Amino acid sequence: MTFTPAELKRAAAAERSAIESRVNGPQGGVPTYFDVFLCTFLDRLTAAESQHGWNPNPDPAAPRWNPFRRRRPAVNPKDIAELRWLVDYLGARSQERLVPYQPRHGRGQGQSDIRSPERMMSQGKMECLTWKGKPLFKTAYDFAILPMLIWELKPATVFELGSGTGASACWMADVLEGFKLDTWVHSADLNPVDMRHPKVRFVAGDCMSPETLFGAELLSSAPHPFLIVEDAHKNVREVLLYLDRFLTKGDYLIVEDSLKKHEELNAFLSERPGRYRVDTRYTDFFGRNATSAIDSIFVRV
């Protein structure tokens, strides 16, 4: 996205006003850390506008300041860098919520604002994040994002591929019960699971034979909307093609650890053109792709 200096100045003022409205409205007068940061950032740029003129791309050939000719001093490189960051930030803010996987993924190539090693530590550094004493294998970002998605979607059925220790399915079931949703979680894995929960059904299934994960009868009769979380990493294209037969408009499909599944996701989506959109409210909630589901929190449209 590009801005003229006048447009960038207006957009910065509008963003400052939007923050104030959010803080004084739904946030009850309490700013987030980022609200404080961005207001301070915008106020500093506003105070220095006589120097940078809200122009993120000044002419490098423009003459430098000469005290005898009273020309404007050369722009501080830090101001230019910050203006360019602001352009990128405002461009991301202006995107639609639901966007195609391509060209978003192709252009950004899975880029995330949370870089290594921080992203690698997001499941835990000293040990794995746990739920009820069992390793959960969720990033801190997904641990925060998923309850918000569940509250908004209010899924009638949850399907999980890749049970692991069982903690993830039990955590989702606890979140659902906390929201007073009478929702069953069906979780499939090749290996048996020791954990138990009154609203979780653990089943044995093999991704190499997708129909063994959840039978057609269950998938056809279970109430919608669905929330499906793929975290099994095997035969992804075929598994998604099988599940796609039973998804309807408004259902969500989350593919975790998706950077290494890019080719399979591309193949799946090319065979189901126009059916899915990336929900950027969740992929980008903490910054672009601050999630294990890089560009792959999908909603069926």
VEXKOLVO-577618 format. One record per residue (C-alpha): residue number from 1; x negated, y, z. Coordinates in pm, 1 decimal. Each point is the difference from the previous one (the first is absolute). Layout:
N
num u v w
NUM X Y Z .
...
//
This chain:
301
num u v w
1 0.0 0.0 0.0 .
2 -122.9 351.7 -78.9 .
3 88.1 335.9 155.3 .
4 -66.8 357.3 -94.7 .
5 -141.9 199.2 294.0 .
6 340.8 163.8 53.2 .
7 176.4 -339.4 -6.6 .
8 -248.9 -148.8 244.1 .
9 47.4 290.4 241.1 .
10 379.8 -41.3 -12.5 .
11 -25.8 -377.2 41.0 .
12 -228.5 39.6 302.7 .
13 246.5 242.9 160.7 .
14 289.1 -236.7 -72.6 .
15 -188.9 -291.3 157.1 .
16 -75.9 210.2 309.2 .
17 370.7 85.4 27.7 .
18 99.7 -365.6 -45.3 .
19 -229.4 -105.1 285.0 .
20 155.4 259.8 230.5 .
21 350.8 -117.0 -91.9 .
22 -92.2 -362.5 65.9 .
23 -168.2 77.5 331.2 .
24 282.9 224.0 121.8 .
25 267.2 -237.0 -135.3 .
26 -21.7 -379.2 23.9 .
27 -329.2 3.1 195.7 .
28 151.6 208.0 279.0 .
29 -275.8 261.1 3.6 .
30 -285.8 -250.4 20.6 .
31 -252.7 0.8 -287.6 .
32 -193.5 -305.4 -111.1 .
33 -379.7 6.8 -12.2 .
34 25.8 44.9 -375.4 .
35 251.1 284.9 36.9 .
36 -252.4 186.8 216.4 .
37 -285.3 -77.5 -238.1 .
38 187.2 107.3 -312.6 .
39 139.3 321.0 150.1 .
40 -348.2 98.6 117.4 .
41 -140.7 -92.6 -341.1 .
42 261.0 206.1 -188.5 .
43 -36.2 294.8 235.5 .
44 -375.6 3.9 -56.3 .
45 43.5 -6.5 -378.2 .
46 256.5 279.5 22.6 .
47 -236.0 213.6 208.0 .
48 -276.3 -49.4 -258.8 .
49 213.8 54.3 -311.3 .
50 -177.8 325.8 -86.8 .
51 -311.8 -208.9 -52.3 .
52 135.7 -299.1 -192.6 .
53 316.4 144.5 -155.3 .
54 169.9 -343.6 24.6 .
55 -196.5 -107.6 -306.3 .
56 -134.2 -356.5 35.4 .
57 -182.2 20.7 -332.5 .
58 -189.2 330.3 -19.5 .
59 -201.2 79.3 -310.2 .
60 -356.8 -118.1 71.3 .
61 -127.9 264.6 -239.9 .
62 158.3 285.7 195.6 .
63 -260.5 250.7 126.0 .
64 -106.2 -29.4 362.0 .
65 50.4 278.3 248.1 .
66 -205.3 314.8 -44.7 .
67 32.6 254.2 284.4 .
68 -67.2 289.2 -234.3 .
69 272.7 -104.2 -244.5 .
70 247.2 -88.5 276.8 .
71 94.8 -331.3 -155.2 .
72 171.4 -267.1 205.9 .
73 -250.6 -228.2 174.3 .
74 -48.7 -349.9 -137.5 .
75 261.1 -246.9 122.9 .
76 -103.0 -222.1 286.7 .
77 -40.6 -359.0 -133.7 .
78 181.3 -124.9 311.2 .
79 304.7 206.0 -98.7 .
80 -2.1 -152.6 -348.2 .
81 -23.2 -352.2 141.6 .
82 286.6 70.3 240.5 .
83 217.5 153.9 -272.3 .
84 -54.9 -306.8 -217.0 .
85 94.1 -224.6 291.6 .
86 315.1 208.7 43.1 .
87 87.6 -42.8 -367.6 .
88 -35.1 -379.2 34.1 .
89 203.0 -1.6 321.5 .
90 283.4 208.5 -144.2 .
91 -1.1 -210.6 -315.2 .
92 42.2 -316.7 207.3 .
93 275.1 166.3 204.9 .
94 192.6 83.7 -315.1 .
95 7.1 -355.3 -135.4 .
96 326.5 -188.2 -16.6 .
97 59.9 -253.2 272.9 .
98 51.2 -299.0 -229.0 .
99 -258.6 -31.3 -275.8 .
100 -114.2 -272.9 -243.4 .
101 -294.1 -221.7 94.5 .
102 -161.0 106.9 -324.2 .
103 -131.0 260.5 -63.3 .
104 -33.9 69.1 376.4 .
105 -224.3 -298.9 63.4 .
106 -182.1 21.5 -331.0 .
107 -82.7 367.0 48.6 .
108 -99.9 -32.1 364.6 .
109 -135.0 -356.1 -29.5 .
110 127.8 -80.0 345.9 .
111 -157.4 307.5 155.5 .
112 69.4 48.6 370.0 .
113 -54.6 303.9 219.3 .
114 -109.5 -242.8 270.5 .
115 -340.5 -117.5 -114.2 .
116 -234.1 -269.4 124.1 .
117 -105.0 -66.5 269.5 .
118 302.6 165.1 164.5 .
119 247.4 -200.3 -206.5 .
120 -189.6 -318.9 83.1 .
121 34.7 77.5 370.5 .
122 374.8 66.9 -17.7 .
123 92.7 -356.5 106.4 .
124 -227.0 38.2 300.0 .
125 -373.4 37.3 46.2 .
126 -83.0 -178.3 323.4 .
127 273.8 -257.3 -58.6 .
128 314.5 -48.6 -207.9 .
129 313.5 199.9 77.3 .
130 236.7 -231.6 187.8 .
131 369.1 -46.7 69.9 .
132 93.6 -193.4 312.3 .
133 -358.4 -118.7 24.4 .
134 -23.3 -137.8 -355.6 .
135 -207.0 150.4 -284.7 .
136 232.5 212.2 -213.2 .
137 -222.4 75.2 -302.6 .
138 172.3 332.2 -72.9 .
139 -174.1 330.3 -49.3 .
140 77.9 274.5 249.4 .
141 159.8 188.9 -289.2 .
142 231.8 -286.5 -98.1 .
143 81.0 -54.7 366.9 .
144 143.4 353.8 1.2 .
145 148.1 5.1 -350.8 .
146 200.8 -322.3 9.0 .
147 230.3 91.1 292.3 .
148 90.5 325.1 -178.5 .
149 78.1 -189.9 -319.6 .
150 206.0 -254.3 195.2 .
151 199.3 277.7 168.3 .
152 72.2 166.4 -333.9 .
153 72.0 -319.8 -195.3 .
154 171.5 -196.9 278.1 .
155 -73.9 -328.5 -176.2 .
156 255.6 -275.1 36.3 .
157 -262.4 -267.1 -74.6 .
158 -379.9 -1.1 24.6 .
159 -222.4 -243.4 -186.0 .
160 -369.9 -30.4 79.6 .
161 -251.3 -196.7 -205.2 .
162 -301.5 -94.9 207.8 .
163 91.3 -51.1 365.8 .
164 -354.3 -10.6 136.7 .
165 28.8 -35.1 377.3 .
166 369.7 91.8 -15.6 .
167 -57.5 331.9 177.1 .
168 99.1 210.3 -300.6 .
169 340.4 -167.0 -39.4 .
170 67.6 19.9 375.1 .
171 -104.2 366.7 6.1 .
172 241.1 83.1 -284.2 .
173 275.5 -195.2 175.9 .
174 -64.4 194.7 320.7 .
175 14.2 329.0 -191.2 .
176 328.0 -106.4 -161.3 .
177 147.3 -98.3 336.4 .
178 -116.7 330.3 148.3 .
179 199.0 174.7 -273.1 .
180 298.5 -224.2 83.6 .
181 -5.1 -159.8 -345.1 .
182 125.0 -357.3 -20.4 .
183 -259.2 -102.3 -257.5 .
184 -170.5 -332.2 -58.0 .
185 -369.0 -15.1 -89.3 .
186 -101.3 -293.9 -220.1 .
187 -374.6 -60.1 -4.3 .
188 -176.9 -256.7 -218.5 .
189 -350.4 -141.7 27.5 .
190 -186.3 -307.9 -108.0 .
191 -107.7 -62.8 359.9 .
192 218.9 -51.0 308.2 .
193 53.9 290.3 240.3 .
194 5.4 -23.4 380.5 .
195 186.2 323.4 76.7 .
196 375.8 -2.9 40.7 .
197 268.6 269.1 -8.5 .
198 379.8 -36.2 9.1 .
199 39.0 205.7 -320.9 .
200 -294.0 -142.3 -195.7 .
201 14.2 -309.1 -217.6 .
202 -345.8 -134.9 -77.1 .
203 -10.2 -230.4 -300.0 .
204 -266.3 -200.6 -178.8 .
205 -56.7 108.9 -358.2 .
206 -266.3 9.3 -266.4 .
207 -51.2 304.2 -221.3 .
208 -124.9 -228.7 -274.4 .
209 360.1 -125.2 -14.0 .
210 201.0 319.7 66.1 .
211 334.2 -177.1 23.8 .
212 -126.9 -176.1 316.7 .
213 -38.0 331.4 183.2 .
214 365.7 95.0 22.3 .
215 255.6 -201.3 -190.7 .
216 227.8 147.0 -264.5 .
217 303.7 -69.9 218.1 .
218 -136.2 212.9 287.0 .
219 -119.3 279.6 -228.7 .
220 335.1 6.1 -179.7 .
221 212.0 5.8 315.3 .
222 -205.9 213.1 240.8 .
223 142.5 349.1 55.5 .
224 -164.2 304.9 -156.1 .
225 -188.9 226.0 22.3 .
226 -310.4 -217.5 3.8 .
227 -338.3 93.1 138.7 .
228 -263.1 -232.0 -145.7 .
229 -361.0 11.5 121.0 .
230 -251.4 -191.9 -211.9 .
231 -314.8 -74.0 199.2 .
232 -94.1 -345.8 -124.6 .
233 -240.9 96.0 -281.2 .
234 62.1 -309.8 -209.7 .
235 161.8 -28.7 -344.8 .
236 133.3 353.6 46.3 .
237 140.7 54.5 -349.7 .
238 202.9 -321.9 -0.4 .
239 121.7 54.9 355.2 .
240 120.7 350.4 -82.0 .
241 168.0 -113.4 -321.2 .
242 187.3 -265.1 198.3 .
243 113.0 243.6 270.1 .
244 95.3 263.2 -258.0 .
245 288.0 -220.0 -114.3 .
246 173.4 64.3 332.1 .
247 -79.1 366.4 69.3 .
248 262.0 267.9 -54.2 .
249 -6.2 378.7 -13.9 .
250 -128.4 151.8 323.5 .
251 -196.6 -305.4 115.9 .
252 -362.0 57.4 105.9 .
253 -302.2 -206.3 -100.3 .
254 -330.0 65.6 179.3 .
255 -317.3 -159.5 -135.8 .
256 -277.1 25.0 258.9 .
257 -375.3 -6.8 -67.2 .
258 92.8 93.9 -353.1 .
259 -327.5 143.8 -131.6 .
260 -120.1 -348.4 -87.1 .
261 343.3 -86.8 -143.5 .
262 6.8 281.8 -255.4 .
263 -12.7 -223.1 -308.5 .
264 276.5 -226.2 128.8 .
265 214.3 299.8 94.8 .
266 -50.8 150.3 -344.1 .
267 99.8 -327.8 -161.8 .
268 311.1 -32.2 217.6 .
269 115.2 357.9 -55.1 .
270 -61.2 -16.8 -374.8 .
271 237.0 -298.1 -12.2 .
272 260.9 190.1 202.5 .
273 -29.7 348.8 -151.6 .
274 191.8 280.8 166.9 .
275 119.8 -208.8 294.0 .
276 -231.8 127.3 273.7 .
277 -129.9 332.1 126.9 .
278 -270.4 79.3 254.4 .
279 146.9 173.4 306.2 .
280 -257.3 271.5 66.4 .
281 170.9 106.1 322.8 .
282 -156.2 -307.0 156.3 .
283 -312.6 -64.6 -209.1 .
284 -108.5 361.6 54.9 .
285 145.6 75.5 344.3 .
286 -343.9 36.2 162.5 .
287 -172.4 102.4 -323.0 .
288 -16.2 -161.7 -340.9 .
289 13.5 -378.1 39.1 .
290 -66.9 -0.9 373.2 .
291 132.1 -356.0 12.8 .
292 -104.3 -352.8 -86.3 .
293 268.8 6.9 -271.8 .
294 -194.9 219.7 -244.6 .
295 256.7 137.3 -248.0 .
296 217.2 -301.0 85.1 .
297 285.2 91.6 230.5 .
298 261.6 -59.1 -265.9 .
299 372.6 62.2 -12.2 .
300 222.1 -175.5 -253.2 .
301 179.2 260.3 -213.9 .
//
